[in-house]
Amino acid sequence: MRTLTFLLGPFLLSTVPLFAQDDTKQAEAGAQISQLTAKLTRLYQEGKYADARSAGEDALKIAEESFGPEDPTTSTCLINVAAMHQLMGDLQGAKPLVQRALAIREKVLGPDHLETAKCLNNLGALLLAMGDPKGARSLFERTLAIYEKTPGTSAGHLTTAQSNLAMVLKELGALREAQSLLDRALASSEKTAGPDHPDTATALNNLAVVLQAMGDLGGIETALRACAGDPREGPWPRSPVDGGESQPTGLVAR
């Protein structure tokens, strides 16, 4: 039987400063940061993580000097540098950067802002990679709670948050809760993004991982065929709860 590994939602990069600048000097600094961040993104896409980190560090230095250590633009730059640290396997180097970015966003934007939620997601992904699923769970719960109650949340971010929390629940042994939450993520992704979207494939893969842990061999094969686009597979069967609709049972912070 094929062995599966779960796919975690992305460490979310920020590509532009969050706010307009107040004067010409800050506007020039903002333009430099935007150029360096675009360079970081390009190098990241090319797999040149060390060079991307260097570009991010240059942007961070400009942000700190021009906008201050607690400005949202500085937080944006911190996240991007931390992402490169994580991609290079330097989890300990990434952690304080993400923690600092989160503290800035909570203070300046508020604890329930969408940008704060992105930062919570990043720290949760990092803690899980460092072997702290309990710490990751609380952060993913907060992330999902913010996305669920905030108008304008993208379907992709919501699906990512649902999948991330589900896979942490799986790591903690809460398999039924994880399955239910992934049913929800999959249904949402199929509806909003379509059956062939990468987010849908990720949700299917993650569901197969959970079913594997539960010993549901038939369910695994169905999920794998669906991931491969097997035309024999119809819509994924939902859990038979309340007329066939899947209901989330994972704990979500309110």
N, C-alpha and C positions, 0 to 999 in steps of 0.2 A: 504494500500500500504506500502511496506517495506520502512523504512527510512534508508538512506545510510549516511555514514560518509566518508570523503575523506581520502585517504592514501597518505601521503607525502613520498617522496623519502628519503632514509636513511641519518641519520647523519653519514658521512663517517669516519670510523676509519682509522688510519694509523698504520701498524703493524711492520715496521722496520725503523731504521734511514735512512735518505735520502742519506747520503754521506758516503764514506769510511773515516776511521780515519787516522790521519797523523803520529801517533807514537804509541808505545806499550801501553802507559797509556790510550790514547784515544781508542785504539782497545779494551782494557779490559773494559773500560766504555761502549763502544758500545755493547759489548757482554752482559753486565749486563742489559743494557736498553732493548735489544732484549728479554732476558729471562723474564724480568718484564712485557714487553708488551705482550708476549705470555701468561703470567699468567693472565694479565688483560683481554685478549681476551677470555680465557677459563672461567674465572669467570663471564664475561659479558654474555657468552652463557649459563651459568648456572643460570643466573638471580641474581647473587650475586653482585649487583651494588656497594654497599658500599665497599666491599672487593676489587672489581676491581678498584674503585677510589683510594684506598689506594696504590695498586700496581702501578697505573699510577702516583701518586704523588711521590712515591719513584723514579720512572724512571725520572720524571721531575727534581727532585733535582739533580740527577746524571748528567743529560744533562746540566743543568745550570752551575754546578761546573766544568764539564769537557770540554764543548764546548762553553759555554758562553750564555748570555741571548738572543742573536739575531741569533743563529745558527738554520738552518733548522731542526736539530734533536730536539732542544728545542721546535720548533713549532709543530713537530709531537707529542711530549709528551703533550703539551698544549691542542691539539685537543682531544686527548684521555681522558684526565682528564675532559675536558669540556663536552664530550659526556656522561660521567657517571653522572656528575652534572645534565645534562638535563634529563636523564633517571630517576633520583631520584626526579625530579620535582623542582630542584633548578635552575631555569632559570636565575635569577639574578647572581648567582654564576658562571654560565657557560659563560655569555656574555663577561665579560672582558677577559676571557681566550681565547675565539675565536677571539676577536678583536686583542689581542696581537699576536696570531698566524698568523692572516691575515697580520698584519703589517710587521711581519718578512718575510713572503713569498713574499709579494709585493716588499720589499726592496732587498732581496737576490736573489730571483728567477725571479722576474719581474711580472708585473700586468697581463700578458697573459699566464702564465705558467699553466699547467694542475693541479699541486698541489695547486696553488693559486685558481683555479676554485673550487676545492674540499672545500677549506676553505670558499669561498664565498657561496657555497651551504649550508654549515653548519651554517653560520651566518644568511643566509636567513631563514632557517628552524627555527632557534631560534627566530628571530624577529617575524615570523608569529605566533609561539606558544605564544609569549608575546603580541600578539594583534596589531602588526604593519605591516599590509599587504602592505602598500605603501613602507615602507622601505625594506620589503622582496622582493617586485617586482623588484626593481632596482638591487638587488644582484642576483636574479635568472636570470634576463636579461643578466647581465654580465657573469654569469656562462654558460648560453646557448651559448652566442656569442663565448666564448673561445672554448667550445667543438666543435662547428660547424666548426670553422676555423682551428682547430689543428689536423694534421694527428696523428693517433694512439689513438684517443679517443675511449674508449670502447663503444659498443652499449648500454650497461646497464647504463653507466653514462649519455649518451646522452638522453636516454628515461627518466631517472630520472629528468634531467634538464627540459625537455619538459613538463613532468607531473607537476613538482613543479610550474613552471611559469603558467601553465594553471589553476591550482587550486587557485593561488593567484589572477589571473584575475577573476576567479569565485567569490572569496570573495569580489572583488571590483566591481562586477556587470557587467563585460565585458563578458557576457555569450557566445556570438557568437565567440568571439576571443578565449575563453577557449575551446569551442567545436572543433574549427578548429585545434588548437594546439594538442588537445588530439587525434583527428583523425590521425594526423601525428605521434604522439608517438605510437599509437596502431599499425599503419601500419608498422612502423619501428621495433617494438618489435616482431610482428608476423613474419616478414621476417627474422630477425637475430636470435631471441631466440626461436621462435616456438609458437604455439597457447597455449601450456600448461605451459609455463614458468611463474613464479611469476610476472615478470615485465609486461607480457602481461595481466595477471589477474588484476594487479594494474591499468593499463591503462584503462581496461574495467570498473572497479569499478569507477574510477574517471570520466569516460565519463558518466556513469549512474547517478552520482551525479549531473553533469552539466545538463543533460537532465531532471532530476527531478526538478532542479531549473527553467528550461525553460518550464516546464509543458508538456513535451513530454512523455506521459505515455506509448505509444507503444514502443518508443525507450528504455525506462527504462526496460520494460519486456524483450526485446530482449537482452539487455546488461546483465541482471541478469541471463538469461538462458545460455548465452555464458560463463559467469563467472563460472556457475555450470557445464559446459561441456555438456549441453543439445545437443544430436546429431541432434535434429531438426533444430538447428541453423547453417546456413552456414556462410560464411565470413561476418564480420560486414559491413553493408552498408556505403559506403563513401559519403561524401557530394557531391552533383552533381555540382562540379565546374571544368571547363576545362576538360571535358571528364571523369568525375568521380573521379579525383584525388583531394584529400583534400589539400588545400593550407593554410599555417599558416598565421594568421593575427595578432597574438599577437605581441606586441612591443618588439623588440630585440635590445639591444644596439649594435652598430657597431663600 
